[in-house]
């Protein structure tokens, strides 16, 4: 559940509430009793993305070069498919 910040438009009282996303965006002020005075505020997220992982295109993944001898374990397994 997200943590929401509220501020009363009548008296300026502030509060934070842990509520579901479907909770109403306004409720009565506990300080001055203004009906629907406490309005949900827009605030910064509680986390920040660090680094530049999303700002650059991902580097292509290179495949390892084939080993000499080919096939299973580079030919060390002794099976008939080893070269």
Secondary structure, DSSP 8 states (H G I E B T S, - for coil): -EEEEEEETTT--EEEEEE-TTS-SEE--TTT--TT-EEE-----S----SSTTTS-----------TT-SGGGGTS--TT--
